[in-house]
Amino acid sequence: MKFTLKIWRQKNADDKGRMVSYKVDDISPDSSFLEMLDQLNQQLIAKGEDPVSFDHDCREGICGACGLYINGRPHGPLKGITTCQLYMRAFRSGETICVEPWRSGAFPVVKDLIVDRSALDKIIQAGGYISINSGGLPDANTIPVSKHDADAAFDAAACIGCGACVAACSNASPMLFVGAKVSHLALLPQGRIEAARRVQQMVAAMDALGFGNCSNTYACQAECPKEISIANIARMNREFLTAKLFAEKEKNIGFTL
């Protein structure tokens, strides 16, 4: 297979950046998209040119590092996969493929296709964890959790933090990511203790970092490689509203509930 690649090249965060065209030949249909980029980079290095920089780690659809905007869609044309799980047989030989980094003010470009996604880490640092010192932990199966809540928490915890939801949203909103992180802890007994503080601090961090709000277009759910449901955004909104109402009640009554 052969392709024309139009790839975003940007030397650093201060560079203006531009699309550059490349030709690649003899690409196996069983090559992953990242393997195809590896092949392109081998050609560029052989010519003494600067290879295309892109993020990757596990190449197994787990780490979330390989986020690329391919032909106008995060992770490419197929549903429920990361870029490293996209194979070249998904394209037609001779096709032109446009490859860009995530586009968000909160995700500044570092170089070429690599963006700084540490803003998502800062949201987690704001409250996406359990800090209660519970001493010796009991066996998991001794804590009663309904099957519905356990399944919903497990589904939300599948989020890998790749940022596709941000890239897909017209407002560059990470609310699917935040909703998933809030949900998978709030649904379980261990996470309920800090639920109000958690959701308020994570939403505040999201706003402070320059992300937008939910656009209600469902694009995040459509492009999420783990197919996280927007029901988690609704749950996050309920948790946030409840926390705000209780905070106002505490303020008016004059003591902490």
SEGU-556391 format. One record per residue (C-alpha): x, y, z. Coordinates in nm, 4 decimals, always signed. Last residue first. Example, Ala and Ser with C-alpha at 12.3 -4.5 7.8 and 13.67 -1.06 7.14 Angstrom:
BEGIN
        c1        c2        c3
   +1.3670   -0.1060   +0.7140
   +1.2300   -0.4500   +0.7800
//
This chain:
BEGIN
        c1        c2        c3
   -2.2456   +1.8594   +5.8126
   -2.0225   +2.1554   +5.8952
   -2.1712   +2.4349   +6.1065
   -2.3188   +2.7784   +6.0542
   -2.6642   +2.6926   +5.9281
   -2.6304   +2.9226   +5.6281
   -2.2786   +2.8133   +5.5367
   -2.3560   +2.4449   +5.5859
   -2.6654   +2.4786   +5.3682
   -2.4661   +2.6562   +5.0964
   -2.2021   +2.3800   +5.0992
   -2.4795   +2.1169   +5.0897
   -2.6278   +2.2799   +4.7800
   -2.2871   +2.3052   +4.6123
   -2.2059   +1.9402   +4.6805
   -2.5444   +1.8318   +4.5441
   -2.4913   +2.0389   +4.2292
   -2.1445   +1.8913   +4.1750
   -2.2572   +1.5320   +4.2307
   -2.5500   +1.5823   +3.9939
   -2.3212   +1.7359   +3.7311
   -2.0744   +1.4482   +3.7714
   -2.3560   +1.1976   +3.7258
   -2.4683   +1.3712   +3.4066
   -2.1096   +1.3688   +3.2793
   -2.0872   +0.9979   +3.3640
   -2.4022   +0.9318   +3.1641
   -2.1883   +1.0597   +2.8762
   -2.0809   +0.6968   +2.8379
   -1.7156   +0.5919   +2.8065
   -1.6596   +0.4169   +2.4744
   -1.3025   +0.3113   +2.5617
   -1.1588   +0.4780   +2.2505
   -1.3793   +0.7857   +2.3140
   -1.4795   +0.9315   +1.9770
   -1.8596   +0.8949   +1.9914
   -1.8738   +0.9654   +2.3652
   -1.6783   +1.2886   +2.3216
   -1.8851   +1.3933   +2.0198
   -2.2060   +1.3735   +2.2275
   -2.3009   +1.7234   +2.0976
   -2.3821   +1.8592   +2.4446
   -2.0997   +2.1201   +2.4182
   -1.9695   +2.0434   +2.7684
   -1.7657   +2.3268   +2.9156
   -1.4330   +2.4648   +2.7961
   -1.0847   +2.3965   +2.9301
   -0.8640   +2.6838   +3.0451
   -0.6731   +2.5234   +3.3333
   -0.8752   +2.7157   +3.5919
   -1.2019   +2.5631   +3.4692
   -1.0778   +2.2041   +3.4933
   -0.9194   +2.2780   +3.8319
   -1.2512   +2.4074   +3.9659
   -1.4274   +2.0983   +3.8308
   -1.1733   +1.8744   +4.0051
   -1.1988   +2.0668   +4.3333
   -1.5777   +2.0632   +4.3444
   -1.6032   +1.6969   +4.2444
   -1.3546   +1.5808   +4.5050
   -1.4791   +1.7860   +4.7983
   -1.8313   +1.6502   +4.7598
   -1.7205   +1.2884   +4.7038
   -1.4726   +1.2692   +4.9913
   -1.6546   +1.0081   +5.1994
   -1.8230   +0.8532   +4.8943
   -1.4966   +0.7156   +4.7529
   -1.4543   +0.4091   +4.9732
   -1.8240   +0.3252   +4.9377
   -1.8047   +0.3060   +4.5555
   -2.0094   +0.5044   +4.3046
   -1.8300   +0.8311   +4.3848
   -1.4930   +0.6832   +4.2877
   -1.5834   +0.5588   +3.9387
   -1.8042   +0.8591   +3.8831
   -1.5589   +1.1413   +3.9549
   -1.2947   +0.9932   +3.7241
   -1.5470   +0.9246   +3.4482
   -1.7027   +1.2695   +3.4794
   -1.3610   +1.4350   +3.4666
   -1.2713   +1.2497   +3.1451
   -1.6153   +1.3077   +2.9924
   -1.5959   +1.6709   +3.1077
   -1.2650   +1.7323   +2.9313
   -1.4094   +2.0178   +2.7200
   -1.2338   +2.1498   +2.4113
   -1.5429   +2.3601   +2.3318
   -1.6021   +2.1953   +1.9919
   -1.5367   +1.8628   +2.1633
   -1.3491   +1.5916   +1.9726
   -0.9992   +1.6879   +2.0894
   -1.1084   +1.7187   +2.4520
   -1.2853   +1.3811   +2.4424
   -0.9800   +1.2300   +2.2752
   -0.7720   +1.3370   +2.5761
   -0.5963   +1.0030   +2.6290
   -0.6995   +0.9770   +2.9936
   -0.7271   +0.5972   +2.9942
   -1.0958   +0.5801   +3.0948
   -1.1830   +0.2199   +3.1926
   -1.2625   +0.3438   +3.5450
   -1.6018   +0.4615   +3.4195
   -1.6960   +0.1088   +3.3086
   -1.5807   -0.0380   +3.6410
   -1.7795   +0.2184   +3.8387
   -2.0932   +0.1471   +3.6327
   -2.0512   -0.2295   +3.6807
   -2.0000   -0.1928   +4.0564
   -2.2942   +0.0431   +4.0863
   -2.5320   -0.1930   +3.9046
   -2.4031   -0.5003   +4.0898
   -2.4682   -0.3302   +4.4231
   -2.1720   -0.2861   +4.6552
   -2.1500   -0.4551   +4.9980
   -1.7960   -0.4478   +5.1380
   -1.6900   -0.8001   +5.2462
   -1.5948   -0.8912   +4.8872
   -1.3092   -0.6438   +4.8905
   -1.1368   -0.8055   +5.1865
   -1.0956   -0.5551   +5.4663
   -0.8292   -0.2836   +5.4512
   -0.6047   -0.2246   +5.7488
   -0.6017   +0.1444   +5.8305
   -0.8659   +0.3557   +5.6583
   -0.6563   +0.6658   +5.6031
   -0.8841   +0.8637   +5.3712
   -0.6971   +1.0106   +5.0749
   -0.9023   +0.8648   +4.7887
   -0.8072   +1.0045   +4.4465
   -0.9193   +1.2384   +4.1728
   -0.9016   +1.5509   +4.3860
   -0.6919   +1.8333   +4.2457
   -0.4115   +1.5949   +4.1484
   -0.6494   +1.4324   +3.8976
   -0.7194   +1.7713   +3.7385
   -0.3461   +1.8423   +3.7341
   -0.2846   +1.5142   +3.5512
   -0.5343   +1.6188   +3.2841
   -0.3476   +1.9488   +3.2428
   -0.0317   +1.7415   +3.1892
   -0.1473   +1.6799   +2.8342
   +0.1474   +1.8584   +2.6703
   +0.1092   +1.7881   +2.2996
   +0.3201   +1.5756   +2.0674
   +0.2301   +1.5691   +1.6968
   +0.5068   +1.8058   +1.5812
   +0.6758   +1.9340   +1.8965
   +0.5469   +2.0489   +2.2356
   +0.2004   +2.1582   +2.1184
   -0.0035   +2.3184   +2.3952
   -0.2904   +2.1058   +2.5351
   -0.4987   +2.3509   +2.7433
   -0.5478   +2.5702   +2.4367
   -0.6835   +2.2666   +2.2592
   -0.6173   +2.0973   +1.9256
   -0.4874   +1.7418   +1.9616
   -0.2028   +1.6873   +1.7146
   -0.2514   +1.6514   +1.3393
   -0.2368   +1.3776   +1.0745
   -0.4021   +1.4141   +0.7347
   -0.4157   +1.0978   +0.5229
   -0.4222   +1.1045   +0.1430
   -0.5352   +0.7730   -0.0040
   -0.3293   +0.5809   -0.2598
   -0.4082   +0.2462   -0.0982
   -0.7421   +0.2710   +0.0781
   -0.7499   +0.3017   +0.4570
   -0.8665   +0.0712   +0.7401
   -0.6117   -0.1819   +0.6133
   -0.3532   +0.0527   +0.7629
   -0.4284   -0.0674   +1.1138
   -0.5604   +0.1391   +1.4038
   -0.4842   -0.0164   +1.7431
   -0.1934   +0.2238   +1.8054
   -0.4272   +0.5155   +1.7359
   -0.6672   +0.4063   +2.0107
   -0.9783   +0.2030   +1.9426
   -1.3529   +0.2087   +2.0153
   -1.4743   +0.3421   +1.6844
   -1.2792   +0.3491   +1.3567
   -1.1903   +0.6528   +1.1432
   -0.8824   +0.7823   +1.3248
   -0.7609   +0.8202   +1.6845
   -0.9384   +1.1562   +1.7194
   -1.1178   +1.2398   +1.3955
   -1.0498   +1.5002   +1.1249
   -0.8525   +1.2776   +0.8909
   -0.6415   +1.1546   +1.1811
   -0.6073   +1.3576   +1.5014
   -0.3464   +1.1687   +1.7014
   -0.3460   +1.0464   +2.0620
   -0.0824   +0.7794   +2.1191
   -0.0350   +0.8279   +2.4935
   -0.3558   +0.6622   +2.6156
   -0.1658   +0.3976   +2.8161
   -0.3887   +0.0966   +2.7484
   -0.4494   +0.0559   +2.3757
   -0.1653   -0.1948   +2.3341
   +0.1060   +0.0274   +2.1859
   +0.2443   +0.0592   +2.5412
   +0.4228   +0.3920   +2.4970
   +0.3535   +0.6384   +2.2188
   +0.3766   +1.0114   +2.1534
   +0.4741   +1.1565   +1.8168
   +0.7787   +1.3340   +1.6738
   +0.8229   +1.3177   +1.2964
   +1.1860   +1.2502   +1.2053
   +1.4272   +1.5373   +1.1281
   +1.5943   +1.4851   +0.7901
   +1.9258   +1.3157   +0.7140
   +1.7797   +1.1229   +0.4219
   +1.8091   +0.7913   +0.6100
   +1.6446   +0.9621   +0.9084
   +1.3482   +1.0612   +0.6918
   +1.3056   +0.7094   +0.5531
   +1.3239   +0.5552   +0.9003
   +1.0727   +0.8150   +1.0154
   +0.8247   +0.7078   +0.7476
   +0.8579   +0.3455   +0.8579
   +0.7960   +0.4440   +1.2190
   +0.4898   +0.6390   +1.1036
   +0.3591   +0.3189   +0.9406
   +0.4320   +0.1335   +1.2624
   +0.2258   +0.3952   +1.4456
   -0.0680   +0.3392   +1.2121
   -0.0444   -0.0334   +1.2701
   +0.0932   -0.2482   +0.9925
   -0.1323   -0.5302   +0.8697
   -0.2051   -0.3508   +0.5411
   +0.1713   -0.3589   +0.4833
   +0.3161   -0.0295   +0.3647
   +0.5344   -0.0620   +0.0563
   +0.5270   +0.3097   -0.0179
   +0.5220   +0.6346   +0.1820
   +0.4968   +0.9849   +0.0373
   +0.5258   +1.2926   +0.2569
   +0.3411   +1.6253   +0.2695
   +0.4096   +1.8946   +0.5307
   +0.1391   +2.0859   +0.7217
   +0.2675   +2.3902   +0.9082
   +0.3874   +2.5130   +1.2470
   +0.4061   +2.8650   +1.3931
   +0.7015   +2.7785   +1.6171
   +0.6846   +2.8926   +1.9789
   +0.5824   +2.5538   +2.1234
   +0.8586   +2.3775   +1.9338
   +0.9654   +2.2584   +1.5894
   +0.6138   +2.2202   +1.4498
   +0.5278   +1.9773   +1.1711
   +0.1639   +1.8764   +1.1130
   +0.1534   +1.5802   +0.8779
   -0.0007   +1.5442   +0.5329
   +0.0680   +1.1840   +0.4407
   +0.0323   +1.0550   +0.0860
   -0.0119   +0.6810   +0.0938
   +0.1088   +0.3579   -0.0580
   +0.0000   +0.0000   +0.0000
//
